[in-house]
Amino acid sequence: MSSRTPSSSLAHSERLAQSPVVRRGGQWWLVTGSGSILATDPTFTGELDRFDAAMAAADQTIAELRSQQDDPPTPHLGGQR
């Protein structure tokens, strides 16, 4: 089953990395210059879900590392080096 959607509605979508895939309303869509096709294969969409989760975890880790870099160093108290 496929559906075409107007490209203007893709503005409120979540693109997966730099791919031609977006998630809108909990569904994955393959996006081309001439329209969008709903992804319905459960194996394919499951892989997209797993990749999306891995990307989110990586983004979270990077955000935490950047936050740690922005924090001032804590002074070393009372111990010898």
N, C-alpha and C positions, 0 to 999 in steps of 0.2 A: 504494500500500500504506500502510495506517495502523495504528498500534498505540496503545492507551491504556495509560498507566502510572499507578500510584498516586502521588498528589501527595507522599507522604512520601519517595519515592525522589528527588524533585527537590532535596532538601536538600543532596545531594552533587554538584550540577551547577554548571556555570559559566554564569551568565547573561550574555548579550551586551548590554552597556550597560544601558539602561533598557527594553529590548524584551521582548516575550513569547517570546523565543527562548533556549534553553539548549543547551549542548553537554554531552553525557554519553556517555562511552565512545567518543569520536570521531565521534559522530553528532549532528546537529542535531534538536531537537525544538521544535515550536510548542506553547506552554503556554497553556491556558485554565483558567478556574475549574472546569470539569467534566472536565478530563483533558488529556492530551498527545497530539500527533500527530507521528509521525516524518516529517521532511522528507526526501524521496527524490529530488526533482528536481535533477539535477546542476548546472544553471545557477543555480538558487536557492541551493543549498548552496555553490557556488563563490563566489557573491557574499557569502554569510555568512562564508566563510573569509577573503576579501579584506578585508571590513569588520573582522573580528576582528583580523587582522594590523595593519591601520591603527590600530585602537584600542590595541593593545599597543605599537606604536611611539610613539604619542602619550603613553601612560602612562609609557613609559620616558623620553621627552624631558622630561616634567614632573618626574619623579623626579630627573633629573640637574640641572635648573634649581633645584629646591628644595634639593638637596644643595649646589650652588654658593652659594646664598644663606646657607646655614648655616655655610659655611666662613669663617673670619676672613679679612679682606683681607690680601693680601701687601704688605709694605712696599715702597715704591719706593726702590730703592737707586742712589745715585750719579748719577742723571741729573737734568737740569733739566726743568722743565715748560714 
